[in-house]
Amino acid sequence: MSFGRNRLRGRGKAWRRAAGAIAAVLACGVAAGVLLAAQFQRYSEGGIIVMDGRAFAPENPKEKAEWTFARFRYDLGEDFGFYRFQRWAADYPKSERQFIPGVTRLTRVQARSTEHVVDANSEEIFNYPWIYIEDPGAWRMTESQAKRLREYVLRGGFIMTDDSWGDDEWENLAAGLHMILPGHAIEDLADSDEIFHVVYDLNDRIQVPGTRHIWGRRWRITQDMGKARWSAVRDDKGRIVIAICHNSDVGDAWEWADSPQYPEKPASEAYRIGINYILYAMTH
């Protein structure tokens, strides 16, 4: 940003006023950066994760459970977004810590109390039969990563993608999915599909908005974002192996389900969608 003395004395006053204005702008910019960073994650001693003013204990790798919320850490190339924010980590870990107790309370699934992050380049992914991918409209898929994910789903793994928006992100998401399972179509799911009836009957699904669409002003819903798209990719046996939540932000609803400012209806739907996808993955 560029900032643009009655002879010497007058100009001195003008420069002082300009300097004050510049300082105010810079202070606001720094403050905005601090506020934005506060929404994201930072780590303190002992691995404590601080987010949204709350402290979350680090995961317990020794905890045994039949299901773990595994979040996929993918490559972004040079596209880091504001403050080099890693988009795969949006809502992490508060989203998981809010959703997992719901899984425990509303099902008989023995869920691990903390999440785990699996890297796109790690064989560790095969230890977790259900993975969640946040904002895959931003991923940069490599051939080796696609090959690993292909083997993962063909060996019984299940992927849930969430929080991709609009036509541009859909195209990038689809390009990655076609690398994972070339020749397999991305289909829009019918209301009657089994995945919507494993636990909850979800015939009348609604768009699950992100908080930025409810009380934020930094992103408006454009025409290509106006309708939720519930899609999937199947394997050769017809099993859904990749479930897609496009033009919805299920993870944000999990994260803010305890907020009186977030609407109850989409928050409840987000929990039901997540639980259906988990139980489908565990029984198919």
ABEGO torsion letter per residue (X at the ends): XBBXXXEAAAAAAAAAAAAAAAAAAAAAAAAAAAAAAAABBBBBBGGBBBBGGBBBBBBBAABBBABBBBBBBBBAEABAEBGGBBAAABGOAAAAAAAAAAAAAABABBBBABBBBBBAABAAAAABABBBBBGAAABBBBAAAAAAAAAAAAAGBBBBBBGBBEAAAAAAAAAAAAAABBGBBBBBBBAABAAAAAABBBABBBBBBBAAAAABAABBBBAAAABBBBBBBBBAAGBBABBBBBGBBAAAAAAAAABAABBAAAAAAAAAAAAAAAAAAAAX
